[in-house]
Amino acid sequence: MTRRVTRTLQAWRWTALGLALVLATASSGCEILGQALAVWIAPRHPMKKVEAEHNLQAKRLVIVPYAGNDVLFEYPTATLEISRDLVHELVGHLGPRVESIVHPVQVARWQEANLEWPNLSLKAIAETFEADVLLYVELERYTTLEKGSPNLLRGQVRARVQVIETAAETNPVYESIVETMFPEQRPVAEGELSERRIRAVTTRLFARDVVRRFYDHEVPREGEGVG
């Protein structure tokens, strides 16, 4: 049954933040901790404003993730984890602009029960869930392994993101490619940070990067970030 997502999820955001920082401190060097701090805590250096690329608003929004068999074979829960983190970010940053969100588990069960769903139009899928807006996330790359270095870890996500509005004459009303990498500076050995932790932080940062497209925010000026 569809559940209304409430602002109580914001508390989860800060719980996850605290856990991520503790884990980073316990299992990695200053470089990794510095990256985590740069991501989650407002830095004390020059910032620049980035305007929203799309004014996302919805009475009822459904998140529909897609990943190929190559991704799902290695990471079978990847799409559900990304949907979960997207919910957290949407609730935390868009607030009343998104009145309700279809629970990601309901979407996952529907996908499992309707294996031919990729052949449906995204508008038809939105109507199936009685949603006026659909957020589609097609994973093109999802891995925690550094390319060419099987013993090194680095989370990498690349996805095509589309926004579908059932009332729009033409769709998508918004489309973009979103890429996220963690750690950004260099790959790490598993002794520095575990694969599980890298994956958790990467999916959370990816969700942040997606939802940031829908609200004004600030980022460090290039060349003046955390060293």
N, C-alpha and C positions, 0 to 999 in steps of 0.2 A: 504494500500500500504506500502511496506517495506521502512523503513527510514534508512538512514545511520546515525549511532550514532557518533557524533563528540566529540571533546575534550571540547566543551562548558559544557558538563555534569560535568566536574571537578569543575566548580564553584558551582554547586548544592551541591557537597560534602561538601564544606566548609560552605555553608549556613546552611546545615543540622547540621553540627558540632556545629556552633555557637548557633543554636536554642536548640540543645540537652543540651549544657552546661548551657544555661540560664534557661531552664526548670528544670534541675537538681538542680541548685542553689536555685531556687524559691520554689521548692516543696519537697526537701529532705534534709537530714543532710549531714554532712561532709563526712560520709562514702560513700554515693552514689556518691557525687561529686568527691571524690577521685578516685572511680572506673572509672568514665567517663574521668577524666583527664589521668588516667593511660592508657586507651584505645586509646585516640585520640591524646595526646601530647607526643612527644618523651621524655621519662623519663631521668633524670640525675643520672643514676646509672648503674652499670655494665650490659652490654648486651652481648648476644651471637648470632652468625649468624646461621640462619636456611636456608639450601639450598632448592631450589624448588624441589618438588617431580616429577613434569612433566613439560616439556617445551611446554606449550599450545600455538599454533599458528593457525591462521585461516584467510582465505580470507573472508569467510562468516560464522558466527557462529549463531546457534540457541540454545536458552535455553528452555528446555522442563521440566517443573516442574510437579510433580504428588503428590497428596494427597488423602487419602482415605476419604470416606463419614463421618467418625467420626471427622476428622479434619475440613473438609469443612462445616459441619453442624454448628460448633461453630465459625469458622473463614473462611467465604466464599471467602474472598479476599486474603487469605494467600499466595497462589501460585503466584498470580500476584505481590504482594508486594515483595516477595523474588526475583522474576525475575527482577523487577525494581532495587532493590538494587544490584543485581549481575551485571547488566549493568553498574551501577555507578562505582563499584569496578574494573571491567574489563577495562573500559575506563581509569580510573585513574591510574591503575598500569601496565597494559600490553601494553597500547598505540598502536604503529604501529604493534605489533605482532598480533593484531586482527583488521583486516581492516574494517569489518562491522558486525553489529549484527542485527538480525531480531527483530523488535519491539515486546516487550512482549505482547502488546494488540493484535497484529496480531496472535500470537501463541494461546492466550486465546480464541479468536473468532474461530479459527480453531478447537480447542479442543471441544468447545461447539457445533460446527456444525458437529463434527465427534465423537460421543460418544463412538464408538468402537475403538478409536485410541490406547488404551493400548494394544490391540491385535496385533498391527503392530510392526515390528522390529524397533529398534531405528535408524538403518541405513536407513530404508525405510522412516522414518519420516524426517530425515535429507535431503534426496533426494527430498521429497515433498517441502521443503522450499529452495531447491537449495543451501543448505549449505554443506560445506566440513567438518565441525566439529559440533558436537552436544554435549551440556552440559546437562546431565540428572540429575535432583535432585528429588529423591523420599523421601518425608517426612515420617519418621517413627514416629516422635513425634513432636508436635507443640502445645504449651500451654503457658498460662501466669499464671496458677494456681499452687501453691505449692502442691505437692502430700501429701495428708493426712491433709492438712490445708486449708480448703476452704476460709478462711478469709485472707490468705496471698498470695502475688503475687511474682512470679519469672518467667521470660521468659525462656523457654527451647525449643531448637530445636535440633533434631537429624535426619540426613538424609544420605542416600546412594547416593554418587556422582559418576557419570561415565562420561568419555569422549569417544565419538565415532568419528572415522574418516572414512569417506566414502571410502577413498583410501586404508585403512588398510586391510590386509589379515585376521586378527583376531581382534575382538572387545570384550570388551572395551580396549582401549589402556591405560586407567588409571581408577582406582576405589578406593574409600576410604569411610570411615564413618566419618562424620563431626558432632561434637556436640558443641553446644554453650549454655551458661547459663548467664543470667543477671537479678539481680545482682549476682555476684559469691559468695560473702562472706555470705550472708544471705537473706532470703525472706523478703519482706517489706509489710507493711500495705498500703492500698490504700491512706491513708492520707499522706504518705510519698512520694509516686510516683504513678501516675495513671496507670491503666491497659493499656490505650492507649499509654502512653509514654514508658512504659516497652516494649510493643510489638514493637514499632517503633525502639527502640535502639537494641532490641534482633535480629530483622531481619537484621538490618544493620551490627551488629557484626557477625552474621552468614555468611552473604555475604563476609565480610572481611576474615573470617576463611576459606571459600571455596577458594577464589581467591588467598589467600596466598600460597596455595599448588602449585601455578604456577609461583612464582617468589621468588628470594632470599630476605630475610628480617631479621630483628633483633627482638628478644624478650628478656625480662628481664631474667637474670640468676635465676634459682630456689633458693628460700630462700633469694633473694636479691631484691625482688620487692617492690612496694609501700606499705607501711604499713597502 
